[in-house]
Amino acid sequence: MTSSPPPTRIRKPPEERRAEIVRIAARIALEEGLERITLRRVADELGVRPGLIGHYFPAADDLVSESFTHAATKERASLLPGEEAGLAPIDRLARFLTRLTDGDYADLSRLWLNARHVSRFKTGLRAAVRAQEELTRDALATLIDEGVRRGEFTTEDPLGVALHILVNIDGLGAYTNDDVPFDHPALRDMTITTAERLLDLPVGTLRARG
């Protein structure tokens, strides 16, 4: 009886393999932190040799930066999904803030906290963090400006309001590493009530619409 030849390993197209590497690294970053991303760790997750990962990312720092960019881009797309572009700005803002404050983004809050710390020592990651901050800031400011032009919001400074909201979100995110977070009813809707105050909306408007 003749034995069957060993199965031939199918080589993935370079674009597909690279995307897979980044996706795995982003998952490690979300679950364990950016410091845990190494070429060997990603290789072990994929069942390949570290040299294959090094072929696409000769420097682990490049993989760290790209994995953060991947996770942050997915975050923004889920918070401000393209399929909701036809909704009124007030409804899009309400959904954006409600999603952020309902606890489903704790891992991403930890990732942002982690990235800002680690980026002190990694110039590539620092550039990636700044780029993602700018994209999110511009998207939110554009949304608010549209709401002003349609008469839904009242403010002379859409960018300033966006900055207030995002800094508030980041401040609350600083508590995500607490095993027993500080608990007060005001915290749950702090970002929402801040937005309502800055945009001259009645209290409770955004939570109700979100």
TORKE-698039 format. One record per residue (C-alpha): residue in three letters; x, y, z. Coordinates in steps of 0.001 Angstrom, whole numbers, padded with zeros to 6 digits, always signed. Layout:
REM residues N
AlaXYZ...
REM end
This chain:
REM residues 210
Met+000000+000000+000000Thr+001441+003370-000966Ser+001301+006245+001436Ser-000407+009484+000500Pro+001866+012441-000185Pro+001912+015121+002523Pro-000618+017889+001964Thr+000725+020859+000087Arg+000628+024065+002078Ile-001235+026729+000137Arg+000665+029991+000047Lys-001597+032955+000685Pro-001364+036038-001505Pro+000930+038654+000096Glu-001897+041154+000663Glu-004025+038531+002392Arg-001147+037306+004555Arg-000178+040836+005568Ala-003758+041689+006498Glu-003975+038503+008546Ile-000811+039405+010454Val-002115+042885+011256Arg-005493+041498+012307Ile-003909+039019+014729Ala-001582+041682+016138Ala-004535+044037+016662Arg-006381+041330+018594Ile-003365+040797+020826Ala-003165+044559+021387Leu-006826+044769+022387Glu-006740+041750+024682Glu-003289+042048+026231Gly-001641+045331+025274Leu+000672+046654+022596Glu+003739+045540+024552Arg+002750+041923+023966Ile+003088+042198+020200Thr+006268+040453+019044Leu+007116+038736+015786Arg+007349+035400+017595Arg+004023+035835+019372Val+002182+036636+016139Ala+003962+033754+014378Asp+002852+031351+017111Glu-000745+032547+016753Leu-000623+031885+013001Gly+001360+028644+013221Val+004196+029943+011047Arg+007876+030777+011511Pro+008813+034200+012927Gly+010822+034809+009763Leu+007592+034977+007777Ile+006289+037770+009998Gly+009665+039501+009726His+009403+039355+005946Tyr+006368+041647+006108Phe+007438+043599+009189Pro+011230+043638+009611Ala+010788+045811+012703Ala+008269+044821+015370Asp+007580+048518+016030Asp+006111+048826+012537Leu+003696+046001+013302Val+002745+047655+016599Ser+001940+050913+014809Glu-000063+049264+012065Ser-002014+047066+014470Phe-003039+050143+016469Thr-004078+051924+013263His-006140+048882+012252Ala-007955+048738+015604Ala-008573+052505+015759Thr-009883+052588+012189Lys-012326+049765+012935Glu-013403+051607+016085Arg-014200+054792+014182Ala-016097+052864+011509Ser-018230+051148+014143Leu-018926+054373+016046Leu-019709+056441+012940Pro-020737+053794+010405Gly-021005+054829+006798Glu-024447+053291+006436Glu-025787+055899+008887Ala-024547+058834+006799Gly-028103+059554+005677Leu-029374+060052+009219Ala-029787+063479+010757Pro-026582+064724+012440Ile-028315+064819+015833Asp-029162+061127+015534Arg-025661+060198+014379Leu-024131+062094+017295Ala-026578+060488+019720Arg-025676+057013+018489Phe-021954+057807+018569Leu-022086+058923+022204Thr-024470+056202+023350Arg-022252+053492+021872Leu-019227+054944+023609Thr-020886+055213+027014Asp-022612+051830+027145Gly-019461+049880+028054Asp-018860+047939+024832Tyr-015686+049886+024030Ala-013736+049298+027246Asp-011032+047294+025453Leu-010563+050085+022927Ser-010378+052668+025719Arg-007614+050597+027280Leu-005867+050380+023916Trp-005894+054167+023485Leu-004589+054608+027025Asn-001893+052018+026339Ala-000967+053545+022960Arg-000531+057039+024343His+001802+055718+027015Val+003846+053440+024769Ser+004082+056103+022057Arg+006359+058120+024325Phe+009077+055652+023369Lys+008078+054711+019794Thr+008064+057431+017165Gly+006142+055362+014635Leu+003359+054651+017102Arg+003307+058295+018150Ala+002692+059310+014546Ala-000040+056675+014224Val-001783+057898+017385Arg-001693+061506+016176Ala-003038+060522+012759Gln-005943+058582+014260Glu-006711+061376+016711Glu-006863+063837+013828Leu-009146+061627+011731Thr-011582+061095+014606Arg-011496+064776+015573Asp-012184+065878+011996Ala-015008+063369+011551Leu-016730+064543+014742Ala-016208+068237+013987Thr-017621+067742+010479Leu-020673+065990+011929Ile-021270+068831+014391Asp-020779+071473+011707Glu-023373+069739+009543Gly-025782+069766+012467Val-025214+073498+012958Arg-025899+074221+009287Arg-029122+072212+009490Gly-030266+074041+012620Glu-030005+071016+014924Phe-027080+072320+017017Thr-026114+075778+018219Thr-022412+076603+018443Glu-019955+078940+016776Asp-017081+076486+017233Pro-017800+072914+016015Leu-014142+071937+016361Gly-014035+073243+019924Val-017104+071184+020813Ala-015540+068110+019229Leu-012398+068651+021309His-014438+069020+024508Ile-016271+065768+023782Leu-013158+063786+022874Val-011143+065014+025862Asn-014084+064086+028092Ile-014147+060607+026548Asp-010400+060230+027057Gly-010681+061375+030665Leu-013303+058759+031431Gly-011218+056198+029543Ala-008425+056710+032061Tyr-010538+054751+034561Thr-010929+051661+032385Asn-007992+049862+034011Asp-009585+050043+037465Asp-010683+046657+038806Val-013383+048455+040790Pro-014158+051621+038808Phe-015389+054727+040576Asp-019165+054517+040433His-021440+057538+040297Pro-024603+058100+038233Ala-023132+061286+036762Leu-020330+059369+035056Arg-022540+057297+032766Asp-023909+060272+030865Met-021171+062823+031545Thr-020052+062984+027913Ile-023640+063132+026675Thr-024648+065934+029033Thr-021457+067813+028118Ala-022383+067606+024438Glu-025950+068714+025144Arg-024745+071732+027114Leu-022229+072790+024458Leu-024725+072357+021607Asp-027622+074051+023435Leu-029776+070906+023510Pro-032328+070087+026231Val-030979+067614+028789Gly-031866+064059+027845Thr-032177+064743+024106Leu-029191+062680+022958Arg-029756+059752+025290Ala-033387+059510+024139Arg-032390+059581+020459Gly-029450+057231+020901
REM end
